[in-house]
């Protein structure tokens, strides 16, 4: 849960900007997008496997040029 205490003499715009940053850093937006639609477990596994494959392709072997 994100809590924001509005500072003294802080404008609404500044408070909203700080709130947006807090929400972004906490990962709430990312989680909301992920839960927006139901995703089958097989789709989740497939996406994770593809992500791992891409990650392994990017890694340069030690001692390589």
N, C-alpha and C positions, 0 to 999 in steps of 0.2 A: 504494500500500500504506500502511495506517495503522499506525503504531507508537506504543505507549504505554509510557512508562517509569513504573513505579509509584514514587511519591515515598515518602520516609521518613515513617513514622507516618501514612500515608494509609490510610483504611479501604477495604475492597473496594467498598462502595457508592459512595464518591467516585470510585474508579478506574473503575468501570463507567459512572458518569454522564459522566466525562470522555471515556471511550471512545465512548459513544453520540454525544456532541457531535462528536467528531472524524469519526466515520463519516458523520454527517448532513452536516457541512460539506464533506466530500470528494466527496459525490455518489454514494457507493457504493450506498446504499439505493435511490436513484432509478434508477440503472443496473440494479440487480437486478430491480426491478419492471418496467422496460422490457423486459428480456430474459427474463422469466418465460415468455412464450408467443411463438411465432413470429408475426411480423406481416409480411404480404405487402408488397412494396415499393410497390404501388399504394395500400395503406392508409396507409403512412407519408407518401407524397406528398399524399394527400387531407387528412390531419390537418394537415400543415404548411401547405397552402393555406388551409384553414379558419382556422387560427390567424393567418395573415397577413391574411386578410380582416377578422377581428375586430379585430386591431391597427390596421388602417387606418381602420376605422369609429370607433375611440375617439379618434384623434388629431384635435385641434381645429385648423383652419387658422389660420395666422399672421394676426394683425390681426382675427380673428373675435371675436365677442362671447361 
